[in-house]
Amino acid sequence: MFWTPELATYLEDAPWPATKEELLDYCNRTGAPMQVIDNLMELDDTEEQTYEGIEDIWPEYEAASDDMFFNDDDDMNDY
């Protein structure tokens, strides 16, 4: 599985808590990129497994999303 903050944003509005099948259905309905669907397909196939949020799927999400906008303020001053 390869996650980036950009890919994870496709799951921010997902119907949490959700099963793997519910997440796959959500991503198919909302037009998420194939990489997001591929990542979800790699999750365990336990029928009763429920994920409470993106952090259950990608534990580093919070740290990665904090870094995503690291230098935005500095870049805006250059214009």
Biopython code that builds the backbone (N, CA, C, O; Angstrom):
import numpy as np
from Bio.PDB.StructureBuilder import StructureBuilder

atoms = [
    (1, "MET", "N", (0.827, -1.172, 0.000)),
    (1, "MET", "CA", (0.000, 0.000, 0.000)),
    (1, "MET", "C", (0.877, 1.243, 0.000)),
    (1, "MET", "O", (1.853, 1.333, 0.745)),
    (2, "PHE", "N", (0.522, 2.173, -0.826)),
    (2, "PHE", "CA", (1.245, 3.436, -0.904)),
    (2, "PHE", "C", (0.239, 4.566, -0.776)),
    (2, "PHE", "O", (-0.579, 4.785, -1.670)),
    (3, "TRP", "N", (0.301, 5.281, 0.337)),
    (3, "TRP", "CA", (-0.616, 6.401, 0.580)),
    (3, "TRP", "C", (0.147, 7.710, 0.524)),
    (3, "TRP", "O", (1.319, 7.780, 0.893)),
    (4, "THR", "N", (-0.525, 8.732, 0.064)),
    (4, "THR", "CA", (-0.023, 10.101, 0.125)),
    (4, "THR", "C", (-1.146, 10.934, 0.735)),
    (4, "THR", "O", (-2.296, 10.495, 0.742)),
    (5, "PRO", "N", (-0.842, 12.115, 1.243)),
    (5, "PRO", "CA", (-1.915, 12.966, 1.768)),
    (5, "PRO", "C", (-2.981, 13.262, 0.714)),
    (5, "PRO", "O", (-4.166, 13.351, 1.037)),
    (6, "GLU", "N", (-2.565, 13.415, -0.545)),
    (6, "GLU", "CA", (-3.523, 13.700, -1.610)),
    (6, "GLU", "C", (-4.485, 12.531, -1.805)),
    (6, "GLU", "O", (-5.686, 12.741, -1.975)),
    (7, "LEU", "N", (-3.967, 11.301, -1.782)),
    (7, "LEU", "CA", (-4.828, 10.132, -1.928)),
    (7, "LEU", "C", (-5.755, 9.980, -0.727)),
    (7, "LEU", "O", (-6.924, 9.626, -0.880)),
    (8, "ALA", "N", (-5.239, 10.244, 0.451)),
    (8, "ALA", "CA", (-6.035, 10.090, 1.669)),
    (8, "ALA", "C", (-7.204, 11.072, 1.716)),
    (8, "ALA", "O", (-8.212, 10.792, 2.364)),
    (9, "THR", "N", (-7.089, 12.204, 1.049)),
    (9, "THR", "CA", (-8.187, 13.177, 1.074)),
    (9, "THR", "C", (-9.461, 12.618, 0.451)),
    (9, "THR", "O", (-10.557, 13.089, 0.755)),
    (10, "TYR", "N", (-9.328, 11.627, -0.410)),
    (10, "TYR", "CA", (-10.509, 11.011, -1.016)),
    (10, "TYR", "C", (-11.327, 10.224, 0.003)),
    (10, "TYR", "O", (-12.474, 9.868, -0.268)),
    (11, "LEU", "N", (-10.749, 9.948, 1.171)),
    (11, "LEU", "CA", (-11.459, 9.207, 2.214)),
    (11, "LEU", "C", (-11.910, 10.093, 3.367)),
    (11, "LEU", "O", (-12.545, 9.600, 4.300)),
    (12, "GLU", "N", (-11.604, 11.371, 3.331)),
    (12, "GLU", "CA", (-11.950, 12.257, 4.446)),
    (12, "GLU", "C", (-13.448, 12.296, 4.717)),
    (12, "GLU", "O", (-13.858, 12.345, 5.877)),
    (13, "ASP", "N", (-14.264, 12.276, 3.687)),
    (13, "ASP", "CA", (-15.715, 12.349, 3.861)),
    (13, "ASP", "C", (-16.394, 10.989, 3.780)),
    (13, "ASP", "O", (-17.613, 10.905, 3.634)),
    (14, "ALA", "N", (-15.613, 9.937, 3.873)),
    (14, "ALA", "CA", (-16.178, 8.578, 3.823)),
    (14, "ALA", "C", (-17.101, 8.357, 5.022)),
    (14, "ALA", "O", (-16.966, 9.032, 6.042)),
    (15, "PRO", "N", (-18.030, 7.422, 4.901)),
    (15, "PRO", "CA", (-18.992, 7.179, 5.989)),
    (15, "PRO", "C", (-18.377, 6.366, 7.128)),
    (15, "PRO", "O", (-18.660, 5.176, 7.264)),
    (16, "TRP", "N", (-17.554, 6.991, 7.930)),
    (16, "TRP", "CA", (-16.887, 6.308, 9.047)),
    (16, "TRP", "C", (-17.865, 6.066, 10.174)),
    (16, "TRP", "O", (-18.755, 6.892, 10.369)),
    (17, "PRO", "N", (-17.758, 4.995, 10.922)),
    (17, "PRO", "CA", (-16.936, 3.806, 10.680)),
    (17, "PRO", "C", (-17.452, 3.040, 9.468)),
    (17, "PRO", "O", (-18.636, 3.092, 9.135)),
    (18, "ALA", "N", (-16.530, 2.324, 8.814)),
    (18, "ALA", "CA", (-16.884, 1.628, 7.581)),
    (18, "ALA", "C", (-16.074, 0.354, 7.425)),
    (18, "ALA", "O", (-14.959, 0.237, 7.932)),
    (19, "THR", "N", (-16.655, -0.589, 6.718)),
    (19, "THR", "CA", (-15.947, -1.818, 6.375)),
    (19, "THR", "C", (-15.175, -1.587, 5.083)),
    (19, "THR", "O", (-15.344, -0.562, 4.422)),
    (20, "LYS", "N", (-14.344, -2.528, 4.736)),
    (20, "LYS", "CA", (-13.592, -2.448, 3.488)),
    (20, "LYS", "C", (-14.549, -2.313, 2.306)),
    (20, "LYS", "O", (-14.340, -1.474, 1.431)),
    (21, "GLU", "N", (-15.590, -3.130, 2.278)),
    (21, "GLU", "CA", (-16.551, -3.088, 1.173)),
    (21, "GLU", "C", (-17.268, -1.737, 1.085)),
    (21, "GLU", "O", (-17.491, -1.220, -0.010)),
    (22, "GLU", "N", (-17.623, -1.175, 2.224)),
    (22, "GLU", "CA", (-18.277, 0.134, 2.235)),
    (22, "GLU", "C", (-17.341, 1.220, 1.710)),
    (22, "GLU", "O", (-17.771, 2.111, 0.977)),
    (23, "LEU", "N", (-16.060, 1.147, 2.082)),
    (23, "LEU", "CA", (-15.089, 2.122, 1.592)),
    (23, "LEU", "C", (-14.875, 1.985, 0.092)),
    (23, "LEU", "O", (-14.780, 2.987, -0.617)),
    (24, "LEU", "N", (-14.799, 0.744, -0.396)),
    (24, "LEU", "CA", (-14.651, 0.522, -1.832)),
    (24, "LEU", "C", (-15.860, 1.063, -2.590)),
    (24, "LEU", "O", (-15.713, 1.692, -3.638)),
    (25, "ASP", "N", (-17.047, 0.816, -2.058)),
    (25, "ASP", "CA", (-18.263, 1.323, -2.685)),
    (25, "ASP", "C", (-18.252, 2.848, -2.717)),
    (25, "ASP", "O", (-18.571, 3.452, -3.741)),
    (26, "TYR", "N", (-17.884, 3.470, -1.598)),
    (26, "TYR", "CA", (-17.817, 4.930, -1.513)),
    (26, "TYR", "C", (-16.835, 5.492, -2.553)),
    (26, "TYR", "O", (-17.148, 6.456, -3.252)),
    (27, "CYS", "N", (-15.660, 4.888, -2.645)),
    (27, "CYS", "CA", (-14.645, 5.383, -3.585)),
    (27, "CYS", "C", (-15.090, 5.207, -5.033)),
    (27, "CYS", "O", (-14.824, 6.066, -5.873)),
    (28, "ASN", "N", (-15.760, 4.108, -5.326)),
    (28, "ASN", "CA", (-16.270, 3.910, -6.685)),
    (28, "ASN", "C", (-17.341, 4.939, -7.029)),
    (28, "ASN", "O", (-17.367, 5.455, -8.147)),
    (29, "ARG", "N", (-18.219, 5.240, -6.085)),
    (29, "ARG", "CA", (-19.294, 6.215, -6.330)),
    (29, "ARG", "C", (-18.782, 7.639, -6.449)),
    (29, "ARG", "O", (-19.358, 8.447, -7.178)),
    (30, "THR", "N", (-17.699, 7.958, -5.737)),
    (30, "THR", "CA", (-17.201, 9.336, -5.741)),
    (30, "THR", "C", (-16.093, 9.578, -6.761)),
    (30, "THR", "O", (-15.607, 10.702, -6.889)),
    (31, "GLY", "N", (-15.688, 8.539, -7.484)),
    (31, "GLY", "CA", (-14.678, 8.715, -8.520)),
    (31, "GLY", "C", (-13.262, 8.868, -8.001)),
    (31, "GLY", "O", (-12.464, 9.606, -8.579)),
    (32, "ALA", "N", (-12.945, 8.183, -6.925)),
    (32, "ALA", "CA", (-11.581, 8.228, -6.381)),
    (32, "ALA", "C", (-10.612, 7.590, -7.375)),
    (32, "ALA", "O", (-11.000, 6.701, -8.134)),
    (33, "PRO", "N", (-9.364, 8.032, -7.377)),
    (33, "PRO", "CA", (-8.375, 7.450, -8.288)),
    (33, "PRO", "C", (-8.187, 5.949, -8.034)),
    (33, "PRO", "O", (-8.433, 5.454, -6.934)),
    (34, "MET", "N", (-7.753, 5.251, -9.060)),
    (34, "MET", "CA", (-7.552, 3.806, -8.966)),
    (34, "MET", "C", (-6.553, 3.448, -7.867)),
    (34, "MET", "O", (-6.682, 2.387, -7.256)),
    (35, "GLN", "N", (-5.569, 4.294, -7.599)),
    (35, "GLN", "CA", (-4.578, 4.011, -6.547)),
    (35, "GLN", "C", (-5.255, 3.899, -5.180)),
    (35, "GLN", "O", (-4.847, 3.073, -4.363)),
    (36, "VAL", "N", (-6.274, 4.708, -4.919)),
    (36, "VAL", "CA", (-7.006, 4.635, -3.648)),
    (36, "VAL", "C", (-7.731, 3.288, -3.565)),
    (36, "VAL", "O", (-7.685, 2.616, -2.535)),
    (37, "ILE", "N", (-8.391, 2.906, -4.641)),
    (37, "ILE", "CA", (-9.114, 1.629, -4.673)),
    (37, "ILE", "C", (-8.139, 0.464, -4.530)),
    (37, "ILE", "O", (-8.413, -0.486, -3.796)),
    (38, "ASP", "N", (-7.011, 0.530, -5.219)),
    (38, "ASP", "CA", (-5.993, -0.527, -5.089)),
    (38, "ASP", "C", (-5.499, -0.642, -3.654)),
    (38, "ASP", "O", (-5.323, -1.748, -3.142)),
    (39, "ASN", "N", (-5.274, 0.501, -3.000)),
    (39, "ASN", "CA", (-4.825, 0.482, -1.603)),
    (39, "ASN", "C", (-5.869, -0.171, -0.703)),
    (39, "ASN", "O", (-5.525, -0.948, 0.187)),
    (40, "LEU", "N", (-7.138, 0.140, -0.932)),
    (40, "LEU", "CA", (-8.195, -0.456, -0.119)),
    (40, "LEU", "C", (-8.316, -1.958, -0.382)),
    (40, "LEU", "O", (-8.622, -2.725, 0.531)),
    (41, "MET", "N", (-8.080, -2.373, -1.609)),
    (41, "MET", "CA", (-8.145, -3.798, -1.943)),
    (41, "MET", "C", (-7.095, -4.605, -1.184)),
    (41, "MET", "O", (-7.277, -5.801, -0.957)),
    (42, "GLU", "N", (-6.003, -3.960, -0.792)),
    (42, "GLU", "CA", (-4.938, -4.643, -0.064)),
    (42, "GLU", "C", (-5.239, -4.815, 1.420)),
    (42, "GLU", "O", (-4.483, -5.486, 2.122)),
    (43, "LEU", "N", (-6.328, -4.225, 1.912)),
    (43, "LEU", "CA", (-6.696, -4.385, 3.317)),
    (43, "LEU", "C", (-7.118, -5.818, 3.586)),
    (43, "LEU", "O", (-7.492, -6.541, 2.662)),
    (44, "ASP", "N", (-7.058, -6.237, 4.855)),
    (44, "ASP", "CA", (-7.493, -7.576, 5.236)),
    (44, "ASP", "C", (-8.928, -7.819, 4.794)),
    (44, "ASP", "O", (-9.750, -6.902, 4.773)),
    (45, "ASP", "N", (-9.215, -9.055, 4.444)),
    (45, "ASP", "CA", (-10.551, -9.411, 3.961)),
    (45, "ASP", "C", (-11.474, -9.915, 5.060)),
    (45, "ASP", "O", (-12.367, -10.720, 4.794)),
    (46, "THR", "N", (-11.276, -9.463, 6.271)),
    (46, "THR", "CA", (-12.143, -9.852, 7.364)),
    (46, "THR", "C", (-13.477, -9.130, 7.201)),
    (46, "THR", "O", (-13.519, -7.901, 7.152)),
    (47, "GLU", "N", (-14.569, -9.897, 7.118)),
    (47, "GLU", "CA", (-15.885, -9.302, 6.888)),
    (47, "GLU", "C", (-16.320, -8.352, 7.997)),
    (47, "GLU", "O", (-16.967, -7.340, 7.727)),
    (48, "GLU", "N", (-15.977, -8.665, 9.219)),
    (48, "GLU", "CA", (-16.437, -7.872, 10.354)),
    (48, "GLU", "C", (-15.507, -6.723, 10.715)),
    (48, "GLU", "O", (-15.819, -5.946, 11.618)),
    (49, "GLN", "N", (-14.371, -6.597, 10.032)),
    (49, "GLN", "CA", (-13.409, -5.531, 10.327)),
    (49, "GLN", "C", (-14.031, -4.175, 10.008)),
    (49, "GLN", "O", (-14.461, -3.932, 8.881)),
    (50, "THR", "N", (-14.075, -3.307, 10.994)),
    (50, "THR", "CA", (-14.595, -1.955, 10.810)),
    (50, "THR", "C", (-13.472, -0.968, 11.075)),
    (50, "THR", "O", (-12.749, -1.083, 12.064)),
    (51, "TYR", "N", (-13.336, -0.010, 10.193)),
    (51, "TYR", "CA", (-12.322, 1.032, 10.313)),
    (51, "TYR", "C", (-13.008, 2.299, 10.807)),
    (51, "TYR", "O", (-14.025, 2.720, 10.256)),
    (52, "GLU", "N", (-12.444, 2.899, 11.847)),
    (52, "GLU", "CA", (-13.025, 4.097, 12.460)),
    (52, "GLU", "C", (-12.648, 5.375, 11.735)),
    (52, "GLU", "O", (-13.350, 6.381, 11.845)),
    (53, "GLY", "N", (-11.551, 5.349, 10.999)),
    (53, "GLY", "CA", (-11.080, 6.529, 10.285)),
    (53, "GLY", "C", (-9.866, 6.186, 9.450)),
    (53, "GLY", "O", (-9.375, 5.058, 9.493)),
    (54, "ILE", "N", (-9.380, 7.151, 8.693)),
    (54, "ILE", "CA", (-8.226, 6.928, 7.824)),
    (54, "ILE", "C", (-7.001, 6.502, 8.629)),
    (54, "ILE", "O", (-6.134, 5.799, 8.110)),
    (55, "GLU", "N", (-6.924, 6.921, 9.890)),
    (55, "GLU", "CA", (-5.779, 6.556, 10.725)),
    (55, "GLU", "C", (-5.716, 5.048, 10.965)),
    (55, "GLU", "O", (-4.629, 4.517, 11.193)),
    (56, "ASP", "N", (-6.846, 4.347, 10.920)),
    (56, "ASP", "CA", (-6.855, 2.886, 11.063)),
    (56, "ASP", "C", (-6.271, 2.206, 9.836)),
    (56, "ASP", "O", (-5.757, 1.091, 9.920)),
    (57, "ILE", "N", (-6.349, 2.874, 8.708)),
    (57, "ILE", "CA", (-5.836, 2.313, 7.459)),
    (57, "ILE", "C", (-4.398, 2.756, 7.225)),
    (57, "ILE", "O", (-3.552, 1.962, 6.815)),
    (58, "TRP", "N", (-4.133, 4.021, 7.489)),
    (58, "TRP", "CA", (-2.802, 4.615, 7.285)),
    (58, "TRP", "C", (-2.429, 5.374, 8.556)),
    (58, "TRP", "O", (-2.744, 6.557, 8.683)),
    (59, "PRO", "N", (-1.754, 4.698, 9.507)),
    (59, "PRO", "CA", (-1.452, 5.305, 10.811)),
    (59, "PRO", "C", (-0.652, 6.611, 10.730)),
    (59, "PRO", "O", (-0.750, 7.437, 11.637)),
    (60, "GLU", "N", (0.115, 6.812, 9.696)),
    (60, "GLU", "CA", (0.929, 8.026, 9.567)),
    (60, "GLU", "C", (0.155, 9.193, 8.970)),
    (60, "GLU", "O", (0.746, 10.241, 8.709)),
    (61, "TYR", "N", (-1.137, 9.046, 8.748)),
    (61, "TYR", "CA", (-1.931, 10.076, 8.067)),
    (61, "TYR", "C", (-1.841, 11.438, 8.733)),
    (61, "TYR", "O", (-1.609, 12.438, 8.055)),
    (62, "GLU", "N", (-2.019, 11.496, 10.037)),
    (62, "GLU", "CA", (-2.039, 12.792, 10.723)),
    (62, "GLU", "C", (-0.715, 13.528, 10.551)),
    (62, "GLU", "O", (-0.704, 14.726, 10.271)),
    (63, "ALA", "N", (0.396, 12.822, 10.715)),
    (63, "ALA", "CA", (1.706, 13.456, 10.552)),
    (63, "ALA", "C", (1.922, 13.883, 9.104)),
    (63, "ALA", "O", (2.471, 14.956, 8.853)),
    (64, "ALA", "N", (1.504, 13.068, 8.162)),
    (64, "ALA", "CA", (1.679, 13.398, 6.747)),
    (64, "ALA", "C", (0.815, 14.581, 6.346)),
    (64, "ALA", "O", (1.255, 15.430, 5.570)),
    (65, "SER", "N", (-0.402, 14.653, 6.857)),
    (65, "SER", "CA", (-1.264, 15.773, 6.488)),
    (65, "SER", "C", (-0.783, 17.075, 7.112)),
    (65, "SER", "O", (-0.992, 18.143, 6.538)),
    (66, "ASP", "N", (-0.143, 17.008, 8.279)),
    (66, "ASP", "CA", (0.433, 18.209, 8.885)),
    (66, "ASP", "C", (1.587, 18.739, 8.052)),
    (66, "ASP", "O", (1.765, 19.953, 7.950)),
    (67, "ASP", "N", (2.376, 17.853, 7.454)),
    (67, "ASP", "CA", (3.517, 18.244, 6.638)),
    (67, "ASP", "C", (3.107, 18.740, 5.259)),
    (67, "ASP", "O", (3.894, 19.404, 4.585)),
    (68, "MET", "N", (1.897, 18.431, 4.833)),
    (68, "MET", "CA", (1.467, 18.750, 3.484)),
    (68, "MET", "C", (1.498, 20.256, 3.206)),
    (68, "MET", "O", (1.798, 20.661, 2.083)),
    (69, "PHE", "N", (1.204, 21.068, 4.174)),
    (69, "PHE", "CA", (1.156, 22.511, 3.988)),
    (69, "PHE", "C", (2.289, 23.211, 4.724)),
    (69, "PHE", "O", (2.128, 24.345, 5.174)),
    (70, "PHE", "N", (3.408, 22.562, 4.847)),
    (70, "PHE", "CA", (4.516, 23.043, 5.664)),
    (70, "PHE", "C", (4.956, 24.452, 5.324)),
    (70, "PHE", "O", (5.022, 25.284, 6.230)),
    (71, "ASN", "N", (5.259, 24.771, 4.083)),
    (71, "ASN", "CA", (5.804, 26.073, 3.719)),
    (71, "ASN", "C", (4.842, 26.939, 2.919)),
    (71, "ASN", "O", (5.289, 27.831, 2.198)),
    (72, "ASP", "N", (3.556, 26.710, 3.021)),
    (72, "ASP", "CA", (2.601, 27.488, 2.243)),
    (72, "ASP", "C", (2.682, 28.979, 2.541)),
    (72, "ASP", "O", (2.570, 29.778, 1.611)),
    (73, "ASP", "N", (2.869, 29.392, 3.785)),
    (73, "ASP", "CA", (2.935, 30.807, 4.131)),
    (73, "ASP", "C", (4.159, 31.471, 3.509)),
    (73, "ASP", "O", (4.075, 32.601, 3.028)),
    (74, "ASP", "N", (5.287, 30.780, 3.518)),
    (74, "ASP", "CA", (6.486, 31.342, 2.931)),
    (74, "ASP", "C", (6.349, 31.509, 1.431)),
    (74, "ASP", "O", (6.824, 32.494, 0.865)),
    (75, "ASP", "N", (5.690, 30.534, 0.775)),
    (75, "ASP", "CA", (5.532, 30.597, -0.673)),
    (75, "ASP", "C", (4.621, 31.763, -1.071)),
    (75, "ASP", "O", (4.840, 32.372, -2.118)),
    (76, "MET", "N", (3.633, 32.080, -0.285)),
    (76, "MET", "CA", (2.708, 33.163, -0.610)),
    (76, "MET", "C", (3.387, 34.525, -0.555)),
    (76, "MET", "O", (2.967, 35.441, -1.261)),
    (77, "ASN", "N", (4.423, 34.683, 0.262)),
    (77, "ASN", "CA", (5.120, 35.951, 0.377)),
    (77, "ASN", "C", (6.017, 36.238, -0.814)),
    (77, "ASN", "O", (6.479, 37.367, -0.977)),
    (78, "ASP", "N", (6.270, 35.244, -1.647)),
    (78, "ASP", "CA", (7.145, 35.425, -2.805)),
    (78, "ASP", "C", (6.445, 36.131, -3.959)),
    (78, "ASP", "O", (7.108, 36.547, -4.909)),
    (79, "TYR", "N", (5.137, 36.275, -3.904)),
    (79, "TYR", "CA", (4.405, 36.849, -5.043)),
    (79, "TYR", "C", (4.164, 38.313, -4.884)),
    (79, "TYR", "O", (3.562, 38.937, -5.757)),
]
sb = StructureBuilder()
sb.init_structure("model")
sb.init_model(0)
sb.init_chain("A")
sb.init_seg("    ")
for serial, (resi, resn, name, xyz) in enumerate(atoms, 1):
    if name == "N":
        sb.init_residue(resn, " ", resi, " ")
    sb.init_atom(name, np.array(xyz, "f"), 0.0, 1.0, " ", f" {name:<3s}", serial, name[0])
structure = sb.get_structure()
